[in-house]
Amino acid sequence: MSEMLEQIFSGAYGGVAVMALITAAVVFFLRALYGPNGRFRDPKWDESNRRIRQQEAERRERLLKQIQDEADEDGKDGR
C-alpha cells in the first residue's frame, strides 16, 4: 500500500494530487466554519439576507401582477 502511494505522489501528477487534497481540505474546513450552520456564521447577515430575499420576492410578485393586469386590459380592449 505504501509503495502504491509513493508511486502516486512521486509520479508526474504527484504535485497536482497533493495540491488537490490540500485544496479540498481547506474548502471543507471553511465550509464547516462559515457554511450553513457554521460556527462563525454571523446571524445579522443571515437576517439581512432573509429580508433582502423577501423584498425581492415581493417586488417580483408586484411586477408579475402588473404584467398580468396589463395583459387582461389588452384582452378586454380586443387587441
N, C-alpha and C positions, 0 to 999 in steps of 0.2 A: 504494500500500500504506500509506504513512504517513497519507494522508488518511482512509483507512478506519479505521485505528487511532485517529486523533484523534477521529473521529466516535463511535467506540465508547466511548472513555474520557471524552469530554466530554458525552455524552448523559445522559439521565435515570438510567440504570443504570451509569454510568461508575464511580462510587464503589463500588458493590457489586462490580463486576468487579475493581477494584483490590484491595479487601479480600479477595475470594475467592482471588485469585492469591497475595497475601501469606500468607494463612492456609494455603493448600496448600503453599507453600514451607516454612513453619515446620513443618508436620506431617511432611513428607518429611524435613526436616533432623533433627528429633527422632527419627524412626523410624530413620534411618541411625545416629544416635548411640546410642540406647538400645533399639532393637528387637532382633529376633533377630540374633545375631552382631554386635551393635553394639560400638563401641569402648569405651564407658563402662559396659557391662553388667557387673554385679557377679556373679562366679561363685559367691559364697557364697549369694546369693539364689536363683540357679538350682538349686543343690544343695538348699537348703531347700525350694523349691517342688517339686522332684522327690520328696523324702522325704514331704512332705505328700500329694502325689498318690498315692504308693504306699500310704501308710497308709489313705487314704480308699478306695482300691480294695480293700484287704484287708478293711476294715470292711464294705463293700458285699457282698463275697463271703461273709463270715461271716453277714451278715443274710439274704442270699439262701438260703444253705444251711439256716439256721434255719427260714425260711419253708417251704422245700421239705420239710424233715423234719417240721414240724408238719402239712403237707398230707398227707404219707404216713401219719402216725399217724392222722389223721382218716379217711383212706380205709380203713385197716385196721380201725378200730372200727365201720365200717358206717354212718357218719353221712352 
